[in-house]
Amino acid sequence: MDSAFFDISVVLLVGTAFATLAKLLNQPMIPAYIIAGIILGPAGFAIIQHGDLLNILSTFGIAFLLFLVGIELDLRHFLKAGKIGVFLGFIQMSIAVVCGYVLNVLLGFSMTESVFLAIALGFSSTIVVTKLLAEKKELDTLYGQIIIGVLLTQDAIAVLILIFFNVFTGAGSTSELPAVIGMTLLKGVGLALLAIVSARYILTSVFKYFARSAELLFLGSICWCLVFSLISIKIGFSIEVGALLAGVSLSILPYNIEIGHRISSLRDFFLPIFFAVLGGELIFDHVSTVVAPTIILSLFVLFGSSLVVIAIMIALGYRTRTAFQAGMTLGQVSEFSFIFMHMGYQANLLDQRMVSLVALIGLITMTLSSYCMEYTDQLYAFVRPLLKKFERHTHHVMEDLPGELNQHAVLFGYHTMGFKIHEIFARRNIHCVVVDHNPNTIERLQRKHISHIYGSIGDIEVLEKVKLTEASYIVSTVPSRVGTLALLNYVREHKMNAQVIVLAFQPHDAIEFYDKGASYVLFPTALSADHLEHLIVEDLQHKRDAHLEELRTLHILQLE
């Protein structure tokens, strides 16, 4: 018992230390957990000796991870992502798996190894991508919504692969394969129907009662995950399948976001143990034999799926920038890749060398892809001349600009603050062009017949289209330091005389923007303090009523 407690404590302490370092370096945490496992395992200092309990806990980590993936597999999210995300997801996976299989065979892997590798390397990390998009505040952009559709499609494919994994392990011979496939289909459909029927007729009422207590909601969700996983095991499927379908059954409930939020903390406890155990199991006895495949396959993961997505989106008529942004998000292996290879190892279909290979590829691609996403704009500027040769002009370019623009205003960001600023220009009869990267906002601008263009603050093409050099006023409410600096540099390079107003949330950013030539920097904290001073010396009740009425009017206008 003491040794087990020691193992768990050391794994969590070292994992947390490396995760903290990864956070400081703005890196994904999964590679940090794997590195911690390598250091603690036989390949490192061999500190961890008793792995049975750790393996059990890591299984819980996988189950809760897939449970959360299932909760996020909401049909409403598919509808929001649109057909293009689903279409891209299927095409990208198909091409990646086929090309990956051919490449693996050429590298000398067996047929079984090539199949497993091809499938594992075809998936991209939902955790890494959504986290980085959220940090960049680009989840609601056009390319962000498309990529979410691609990732959701990959997750749906993962469900099917987990279900049909039994076909590989259950068939004793080729003659038994049709019977195994038929039985797997029957069991899979039955389990899926059980999830759907339970969600529609049982879980709705039960969780309505659970929702009265945060503790009951948390415990009820865990119990449902474990019960469904046990049912899955009893009928011959894996824990992973049961956890996934349990999550899917809860995804249609109105409490799914709250459930996901509460389960995520439990996942965050168990998941580091899984990846640390995975890292601890890596062997480097034959590292020289996998160096070349690791480098080649890492390059394939980094650029293979990216090129497929970029090519398809350009062919469908999307702007090269949107296509490039979408493509650059997919250059890493998924957490499912590790799970899938681990399942193959446990089923004696793969050796430890293959699991180590994918883990190394994961370390490389998750690290490098985060830099690719961080510096997408700089990379795009480098490849833009080449991509522009293939760009087509279609309805996917969302803009409504007048024929001539001169002495006008350009507004970047049309949310609460941007909405008010546009009203100010309208009252002064100054024509204002809005630049926004949220497709839903663009649709609202179209309905209101407001001049607009889809794009971001750092997109040179957009700046040229809105004739920024002819503008009298330039206002940005975009909370992006990099984007704001790009805008200010553009203004300085073109020696413009426009009044430039930008937004900052940190004092040092505001000072830097002033140094770069901003006419005025909106600093919300200072503005709020100044406004509070006026409120204190005036009739607070009168101001409160007037402000509430203004907020009501603003909210109604935003909802229209």
C-alpha positions in Angstrom: 0.0 0.0 0.0 2.8 2.4 0.9 4.6 1.7 -2.4 1.4 2.3 -4.4 0.8 5.6 -2.5 4.5 6.5 -3.3 4.1 5.7 -7.0 0.9 7.8 -7.4 2.4 10.7 -5.4 5.6 10.8 -7.5 3.7 10.5 -10.8 1.5 13.4 -9.9 4.3 15.6 -8.4 6.7 15.1 -11.4 3.8 15.3 -13.9 2.6 18.6 -12.3 6.2 20.0 -12.4 6.6 19.2 -16.1 3.1 20.5 -16.9 3.9 23.7 -15.2 7.1 24.0 -17.3 5.0 23.3 -20.4 2.5 26.0 -19.4 5.3 28.5 -19.0 6.6 27.6 -22.4 3.1 27.8 -23.9 3.2 24.1 -24.8 0.5 21.4 -24.6 0.6 19.4 -21.4 0.2 15.8 -22.8 3.9 15.6 -24.0 4.9 16.9 -20.6 3.1 14.0 -18.9 4.7 11.5 -21.3 8.2 12.9 -20.6 7.5 12.7 -16.9 6.7 9.0 -17.4 9.8 8.4 -19.4 11.9 9.9 -16.6 10.2 7.9 -13.9 10.1 4.6 -15.9 12.7 2.0 -16.8 14.1 4.2 -19.6 14.8 6.9 -17.0 15.5 6.6 -13.3 13.3 3.5 -12.8 11.6 5.1 -9.7 8.2 3.5 -10.4 8.3 -0.2 -9.8 4.7 -1.2 -8.9 2.5 -0.4 -11.9 -0.7 -2.4 -11.3 -2.6 0.4 -9.4 -1.3 3.0 -11.8 -2.6 1.0 -14.7 -6.0 0.8 -13.1 -6.0 4.6 -12.5 -4.9 5.3 -16.0 -7.8 3.2 -17.3 -10.1 5.6 -15.4 -8.3 8.5 -17.1 -9.1 7.0 -20.6 -12.7 6.3 -19.6 -13.3 9.9 -18.4 -11.5 11.4 -21.4 -13.7 9.5 -23.8 -16.8 10.1 -21.6 -16.2 13.9 -22.1 -15.6 13.4 -25.8 -19.0 11.7 -26.0 -20.6 14.6 -24.2 -19.1 17.0 -26.8 -20.5 14.8 -29.6 -23.7 16.9 -29.7 -25.7 16.9 -32.9 -26.2 20.6 -32.4 -22.5 21.1 -32.6 -22.4 19.2 -35.9 -25.2 21.4 -37.3 -23.3 24.6 -36.2 -20.1 23.3 -37.8 -22.0 22.8 -41.1 -21.6 20.3 -43.9 -18.1 21.5 -44.8 -16.6 20.4 -41.5 -18.1 16.9 -41.7 -17.2 16.6 -45.4 -13.6 17.7 -44.7 -13.3 15.4 -41.7 -14.2 12.3 -43.8 -12.1 13.2 -46.7 -9.1 14.2 -44.6 -9.3 10.9 -42.6 -9.7 8.8 -45.7 -6.7 10.4 -47.6 -4.6 10.4 -44.4 -5.2 6.7 -43.7 -4.6 5.6 -47.3 -1.5 7.6 -47.8 -0.3 6.8 -44.3 -0.7 3.0 -45.0 1.3 3.2 -48.2 4.0 5.2 -46.5 4.2 2.8 -43.6 4.5 -0.2 -45.9 7.3 1.6 -47.8 9.1 2.2 -44.5 9.1 -1.6 -43.9 6.3 -2.1 -41.4 4.1 -5.2 -41.5 0.5 -5.0 -42.8 -1.0 -5.0 -39.3 1.5 -2.4 -38.0 0.8 -0.2 -41.1 -2.9 -0.3 -40.6 -2.7 0.6 -36.9 -0.1 3.4 -37.6 -2.2 4.8 -40.5 -5.3 5.0 -38.4 -3.5 6.4 -35.3 -1.7 9.1 -37.3 -4.9 10.2 -39.1 -6.4 11.7 -36.0 -5.8 15.2 -34.7 -5.9 16.2 -31.0 -9.3 17.7 -30.0 -7.8 18.8 -26.7 -4.8 20.6 -28.1 -6.6 22.3 -31.0 -9.6 23.5 -29.0 -7.4 24.8 -26.2 -5.2 26.7 -28.6 -8.1 28.1 -30.5 -9.8 29.2 -27.2 -6.5 30.9 -26.1 -6.4 32.8 -29.4 -10.1 33.6 -29.1 -10.7 32.1 -32.5 -13.2 29.3 -31.8 -16.0 31.4 -33.3 -14.1 32.3 -36.5 -15.0 30.7 -39.8 -12.0 28.4 -39.8 -12.5 27.7 -36.1 -16.0 26.4 -36.7 -14.9 24.4 -39.7 -12.1 22.7 -37.7 -14.5 22.0 -34.8 -16.6 20.2 -37.4 -13.6 18.2 -38.6 -12.6 17.2 -35.1 -16.2 16.2 -34.2 -16.2 14.0 -37.3 -12.9 12.4 -36.3 -14.4 11.8 -32.8 -17.4 10.1 -34.4 -15.1 7.9 -36.5 -13.2 7.1 -33.3 -16.4 5.7 -31.9 -16.9 3.4 -34.8 -13.3 2.2 -34.7 -13.5 1.4 -31.0 -16.7 -0.6 -31.7 -15.2 -2.5 -34.6 -11.9 -3.1 -32.8 -13.5 -6.4 -31.6 -13.5 -7.5 -35.3 -9.7 -7.6 -35.2 -9.5 -9.4 -31.9 -12.5 -11.6 -32.0 -12.1 -13.3 -35.3 -10.1 -16.5 -35.0 -9.8 -17.0 -38.8 -10.9 -15.3 -42.0 -13.9 -17.6 -42.3 -15.2 -16.3 -39.0 -14.8 -12.7 -40.0 -18.4 -12.2 -41.5 -20.0 -13.7 -38.4 -17.9 -11.5 -36.1 -18.7 -8.4 -38.1 -22.4 -9.2 -38.0 -22.4 -9.9 -34.3 -20.3 -6.7 -33.7 -22.8 -4.7 -35.7 -25.7 -6.2 -33.8 -24.2 -5.5 -30.4 -23.1 -2.0 -31.5 -26.5 -1.0 -32.7 -28.1 -2.5 -29.6 -25.7 -0.6 -27.3 -26.3 2.6 -29.3 -30.1 2.2 -29.1 -29.8 1.6 -25.4 -28.0 4.9 -25.0 -30.6 6.8 -27.1 -33.6 5.2 -25.4 -32.1 5.8 -22.0 -31.4 9.4 -22.8 -34.8 10.1 -24.2 -37.0 8.3 -21.6 -35.0 7.8 -18.5 -32.0 10.1 -18.1 -34.0 13.3 -18.8 -36.2 12.8 -15.7 -33.4 11.3 -13.5 -30.9 14.1 -14.3 -33.6 16.8 -13.9 -33.7 15.6 -10.2 -29.9 15.3 -10.0 -29.5 18.9 -11.3 -31.0 20.2 -8.0 -27.7 19.3 -6.3 -24.3 19.9 -7.8 -23.0 16.9 -5.9 -25.7 14.6 -7.1 -25.2 15.8 -10.7 -21.5 15.0 -10.4 -22.0 11.6 -8.8 -24.9 10.6 -11.1 -22.8 11.4 -14.1 -19.9 9.2 -12.9 -22.2 6.4 -12.0 -23.8 6.5 -15.5 -20.4 6.4 -17.1 -19.3 3.4 -15.0 -22.6 1.5 -15.4 -22.6 1.9 -19.2 -18.9 0.9 -19.3 -19.7 -2.3 -17.3 -22.6 -3.1 -19.8 -20.1 -2.6 -22.6 -17.7 -5.1 -21.1 -20.4 -7.6 -20.5 -21.4 -7.7 -24.1 -17.8 -8.0 -25.3 -16.9 -4.4 -26.0 -14.2 -2.3 -24.2 -14.5 0.2 -21.4 -13.7 2.9 -23.9 -16.8 2.1 -26.1 -19.1 2.2 -23.0 -17.6 5.5 -21.7 -18.0 7.1 -25.1 -21.6 6.1 -25.6 -22.4 7.1 -22.0 -21.2 10.5 -22.8 -23.1 10.7 -26.1 -26.3 9.8 -24.3 -25.8 12.7 -21.9 -24.9 15.2 -24.7 -28.5 15.9 -25.5 -29.4 16.8 -21.9 -29.7 20.5 -21.0 -27.1 19.9 -18.3 -24.4 18.6 -20.6 -22.2 21.7 -20.2 -22.3 21.6 -16.4 -21.7 17.8 -16.4 -18.7 18.2 -18.7 -17.3 21.0 -16.6 -17.5 18.9 -13.4 -16.1 15.7 -15.0 -13.2 17.6 -16.6 -11.6 18.1 -13.2 -11.8 14.3 -12.6 -10.3 13.6 -16.0 -7.5 16.1 -15.3 -6.6 14.1 -12.3 -6.5 10.6 -13.9 -5.3 11.5 -17.4 -1.8 12.6 -16.4 -1.4 9.1 -14.8 -2.4 7.5 -18.1 0.1 9.4 -20.1 2.8 9.0 -17.4 2.2 5.3 -17.5 2.4 5.3 -21.3 5.7 7.2 -21.1 7.0 4.8 -18.4 6.3 1.9 -20.7 8.4 3.3 -23.6 11.5 1.4 -24.5 14.5 2.8 -26.3 16.5 -0.4 -26.8 16.1 -0.2 -30.5 15.9 3.6 -30.8 18.2 3.6 -33.8 15.7 1.5 -35.8 12.9 4.0 -35.3 14.8 7.3 -35.8 14.2 7.6 -39.5 10.5 6.4 -39.3 9.9 8.9 -36.5 11.2 11.8 -38.4 9.4 10.9 -41.7 6.1 10.1 -40.0 6.3 13.3 -37.9 6.7 15.3 -41.1 3.8 13.4 -42.6 1.6 14.2 -39.6 2.7 17.9 -39.4 2.0 18.6 -43.1 0.0 15.8 -44.6 -3.4 16.5 -43.2 -2.7 20.2 -43.4 -2.1 20.1 -47.1 -5.2 18.0 -47.7 -7.4 20.4 -45.9 -5.8 23.5 -47.5 -6.2 22.0 -51.0 -9.8 21.0 -50.5 -10.9 24.3 -49.0 -9.2 26.3 -51.8 -10.9 24.0 -54.4 -14.2 24.7 -52.7 -13.7 28.4 -53.0 -12.5 29.5 -49.6 -9.9 32.2 -49.3 -6.4 31.0 -49.0 -5.9 32.6 -45.6 -9.0 30.7 -44.2 -7.8 27.5 -45.8 -4.3 27.9 -44.5 -5.5 28.7 -40.9 -7.7 25.6 -40.9 -5.0 23.3 -42.3 -2.3 24.4 -39.8 -4.4 23.3 -36.8 -4.3 19.6 -37.7 -0.6 18.9 -37.5 -0.4 16.7 -34.5 -1.5 13.2 -33.4 -4.5 12.8 -31.1 -4.9 11.5 -27.6 -7.0 8.8 -29.2 -3.9 7.8 -31.2 -2.2 6.8 -28.0 -5.2 4.9 -26.7 -5.7 3.1 -30.0 -2.0 1.9 -30.1 -2.2 0.9 -26.5 -5.3 -1.2 -27.2 -3.4 -2.9 -30.1 -0.5 -3.6 -27.7 -2.8 -5.1 -25.1 -4.5 -7.3 -27.7 -1.0 -8.6 -28.7 -1.4 -7.2 -32.2 1.5 -4.7 -31.7 4.8 -4.8 -29.9 6.1 -2.1 -27.5 8.2 -0.6 -30.2 5.1 0.6 -32.1 3.6 2.2 -29.0 6.9 4.0 -28.4 7.1 5.1 -32.0 3.7 6.8 -31.8 4.5 8.3 -28.4 7.6 9.9 -29.9 5.7 11.2 -32.9 3.2 12.6 -30.4 5.9 14.4 -28.5 7.3 16.0 -31.7 4.1 16.9 -33.4 2.2 18.3 -30.4 5.1 20.5 -29.6 5.8 21.8 -33.1 2.1 22.1 -34.1 1.5 24.5 -31.2 4.2 26.8 -32.7 2.7 26.5 -36.1 -0.7 27.6 -34.8 0.9 30.4 -32.8 2.8 31.8 -35.8 0.1 31.1 -38.5 0.1 34.7 -39.7 3.9 34.8 -40.2 3.8 31.4 -42.0 1.0 32.5 -44.2 2.8 35.7 -45.2 5.7 33.4 -46.4 3.5 31.0 -48.5 0.8 33.5 -49.6 2.3 34.3 -53.1 2.3 30.5 -53.9 -1.2 29.9 -52.5 -2.7 32.9 -54.3 -2.0 31.2 -57.6 -4.6 28.6 -56.7 -7.3 30.8 -55.1 -10.8 30.8 -56.6 -13.3 33.6 -56.1 -16.7 32.3 -55.0 -19.5 33.0 -52.6 -17.4 31.9 -49.6 -15.8 35.4 -49.6 -18.1 37.2 -47.3 -18.1 41.0 -47.9 -20.4 43.9 -48.8 -18.3 47.0 -49.6 -19.3 50.1 -51.5 -17.7 50.9 -54.8 -15.7 53.8 -53.4 -14.2 54.4 -50.0 -12.6 57.7 -48.9 -12.5 59.6 -45.6 -14.3 56.7 -44.0 -14.0 54.8 -40.7 -12.8 51.2 -40.4 -14.0 49.3 -37.3 -12.3 46.0 -36.3 -14.6 43.9 -34.1 -18.4 44.3 -33.9 -19.4 43.0 -30.4 -20.8 45.1 -27.5 -18.2 47.8 -27.7 -17.9 47.8 -31.5 -21.7 48.0 -31.8 -21.7 51.3 -29.8 -18.8 52.7 -31.7 -20.5 52.0 -35.0 -23.6 53.9 -33.7 -21.3 56.9 -32.9 -20.1 57.0 -36.5 -23.6 56.6 -37.9 -24.9 59.5 -35.9 -22.0 61.7 -37.3 -22.8 60.5 -40.8 -19.3 58.9 -41.2 -19.4 55.8 -43.4 -18.1 52.9 -41.3 -16.8 49.5 -42.7 -16.8 46.7 -40.1 -14.2 43.9 -40.2 -15.0 40.8 -38.1 -13.9 37.2 -38.1 -17.1 35.7 -36.7 -19.4 34.3 -39.4 -22.5 34.8 -37.2 -21.6 38.5 -36.8 -21.2 38.8 -40.5 -24.6 37.4 -41.1 -26.1 39.9 -38.7 -24.3 42.8 -40.5 -25.7 41.5 -43.8 -29.2 41.6 -42.4 -28.7 45.2 -41.1 -27.1 46.3 -44.5 -24.0 47.5 -42.8 -20.8 47.6 -44.9 -18.6 44.7 -43.8 -15.9 42.2 -44.7 -15.0 38.9 -43.2 -11.4 38.9 -42.0 -9.0 39.6 -39.2 -7.0 42.6 -38.0 -3.7 41.2 -39.2 -4.8 40.2 -42.7 -3.1 42.4 -45.3 -5.6 41.5 -48.0 -8.5 42.8 -45.8 -6.6 46.0 -45.0 -6.2 46.6 -48.7 -9.8 45.8 -49.5 -11.2 48.3 -47.0 -8.8 50.9 -48.3 -7.3 51.5 -44.9 -4.9 54.1 -46.4 -7.8 56.3 -47.3 -9.6 56.1 -43.9 -9.9 59.0 -41.5 -10.7 56.8 -38.5 -9.4 53.4 -37.5 -10.9 51.8 -34.4 -10.0 48.3 -33.1 -11.8 46.6 -30.3 -9.9 43.3 -30.9 -8.1 42.1 -27.7 -5.2 40.7 -29.7 -1.7 42.2 -29.0 -0.2 40.6 -32.0 -3.0 41.8 -34.3 -3.0 45.3 -32.9 0.8 45.6 -33.4 0.4 44.4 -37.0 -2.3 47.1 -37.6 -0.1 49.8 -36.1 2.9 48.7 -38.1 0.8 48.8 -41.3 -0.4 52.4 -40.4 3.2 53.5 -39.8 4.6 51.9 -42.9 2.1 53.7 -45.1 2.5 57.0 -43.2 -1.2 57.4 -42.7 -2.7 60.4 -40.9 -5.8 58.6 -39.6 -6.9 58.7 -36.0 -6.1 55.2 -34.7 -7.9 54.0 -31.6 -7.0 50.5 -30.2 -7.8 48.4 -27.2 -5.5 47.1 -24.5 -6.0 45.2 -21.2 -2.5 45.5 -19.8 -0.7 48.7 -18.9 2.5 47.7 -20.7 0.6 46.8 -23.8 -1.1 50.3 -23.8 2.3 52.0 -23.5 3.7 49.8 -26.3 0.7 50.8 -28.6 1.3 54.5 -27.9 5.0 54.0 -28.8 3.9 52.4 -32.1 1.8 55.4 -33.0 -1.7 54.8 -31.6 -3.7 58.1 -31.3 -5.6 56.7 -28.2 -5.6 53.4 -26.4 -8.9 52.2 -24.8 -8.0 50.8 -21.4 -11.2 49.4 -19.9 -10.0 49.5 -16.3 -9.1 53.2 -16.5 -12.3 54.1 -18.4 -14.4 52.3 -15.8 -12.7 54.2 -13.0 -13.2 57.6 -14.7 -16.9 56.7 -15.3 -17.3 55.7 -11.7 -16.0 59.1 -10.5 -18.9 60.8 -12.4 -21.4 58.3 -11.0 -20.4 59.0 -7.4 -21.0 62.7 -7.7 -24.3 62.4 -9.6 -27.7 60.8 -9.0 -26.8 57.1 -8.8 -30.4 55.8 -9.0 -31.2 57.9 -12.0 -28.0 56.7 -13.7 -28.7 53.1 -12.8 -32.2 53.2 -14.3 -31.0 54.9 -17.5 -28.1 52.4 -17.8 -30.4 49.4 -17.3 -32.7 50.7 -20.0 -29.8 51.3 -22.4 -28.6 47.7 -21.7 -32.1 46.3 -22.4 -32.2 48.2 -25.7 -28.7 47.1 -26.7 -29.5 43.4 -25.8 -32.6 43.4 -27.9 -30.8 45.0 -30.9 -28.0 42.4 -30.6 -30.6 39.5 -30.6 -32.3 40.8 -33.8 
